[in-house]
Amino acid sequence: MKKIGFLSFGHWSDAPRARVPDGGEAVRQTVALAVAAERHGFDGAWVRVHHFSHSLSAPFPLLAAMAARTTRIDVGTAVVDLRYENPLYMAEEAGIVDQLSRGSSGRGRLQLGIGRGSPEPAADGQERFGYFLEEGQTWSEVARERAALFRKAISGAGLAVSNPLMTHGLPARLPVAPLSPGLERRIWWGAGSRSGGVYAGSEGMNLVSSTLMLQDDGRPFHIQQADQIAAYREAYAASGRDTGGQAAVVRTVLPLAGGDSGGPAGRPGETGDAVGQLDGGPARSGPSFTGPPAEVADRLAEDDAVSAADYVLFTLPSQFGIDYCTDLMEKLANVAHDLGWKGHP
């Protein structure tokens, strides 16, 4: 049984007759989509995080609202860009959201994807947030350092030195608060390469595999991604850790029934891998599957990386509005049922 979720950018546009005209409507509809996803039997409602663009940015208030309006479904990110984050402040925010998500079940539902982030529109975004590289540093190194400190914080390690005038009887070093036990097992590292997958496994995190594979070697996307997952699992097993072990992949799937036109998306043909250059090297993005439900189910069943994954996240074109996306989620849930991944919602 695989878990399924949606992944949304939360795009909006101020174009005439736009279904999501501004940022306020984008966040309100994202909360409503989480409610609809739970109703249709999804396991997760995940959002992308981007800065300086017409999409979702600060995730924690949004995740808290999503958790408050649901009772069972995971709320997650893929991914929080650590170039923009203070790891200790993020640990406090994550602890609050995870505690709010517990409700009467007592189960924390935050699935927090973190990473170095993706290419972005702002050339100096991190500097505007007050973060600068030191000489010889790279943002990838900074992201990994911040990830290590964040994970140390959510695990309850003492970090700040106690003030003896204010903290009589307390430990010499103080942890962040509130803590949320178990959250350290629900941290996902976003990786777009085999080496990134190995890093996630060796550090004992879960893996959320990117929609892009860097270091492209010419083979189909799903085969390279399946190899990444295998390398991740091998590294995780060798790490001796017990705080990860799950892998997630992202797919764009549009099941169409009968005379369905695809709604505002039209009826695009199925696309294959796209190949180009990114970060100075070859990169490959995965295909999209469009067609009758039985056909897209067959394509998903033939996808090596989907078969290897524990969690499949379906991209959700949120800019087409709540009605379109809710209908799409119902169709995707039926496809997951037909594949034997889920019971019927």
Summary of the structure (lengths in Angstrom):
residues: 345
radius of gyration: 20.2
end to end distance: 13.9
largest distance: 73.6
contacts: 1142
relative contact order: 0.15
helix: 39%
strand: 20%
